[in-house]
Amino acid sequence: MKANSPGRPTELTPIVKQRILEAVPQVIIPAQVAALARVPKQTLSDWLIRGDKDIKAGTDSIYAQFSDDFKHAQAKIVQETLAFLRLCPKNYQALTWILERCFRKDFGSDSEEIKELIRNIELIMKSRNGGLRNGDTEAEITQ
C-alpha cells in the first residue's frame, strides 16, 4: 500500500472504515451510511471519489482499497436482495424499488438489467398464475 501524501493525516482510520462498511448492509444509501457511521456525507463521497481516481491511476492507496471495499459491500447487498427476490417473486415490487432507488446506475428504469429482471419476473408470475388473468396486461404486472 502506498503511503499517504505528506500533510495532515487522513481521518479514514481502520475504525472509521469498519464503521462505514458495517453500515452499508444496514442502510444501503451512502448518505445514510455516512450518518450511521458518524461521518459527514461529503467526506464519505470525497473518499470514494479519491479512491476511484486512485484505482483508475493504478495507485494502491487506502482510498482505493476503501472504495473497493465499499463497492464490494454494496454488491453483497445487491446479491442478497436478488437472492431474496428469487424466493418471493410475489413481493418483487418492493425489492425492485429498493434496487432502483439505491443502485439507480445499475437498476434504474433505463437499465437493461432491470428491464431483463422485470421480463423474467413476468415470466415467473405467468407460469405460477397459469398465465395472465382475464383483462390483465403485461404493463399492469410490471407496475
PyMOL commands that set and color helices and strands:
alter all, ss='L'
color gray80, all
select helices_A, chain A and resi 14-27+30-36+41-57+62-87+89-102+104-107+112-129+138-142
alter helices_A, ss='H'
color red, helices_A
deselect
rebuild
show_as cartoon
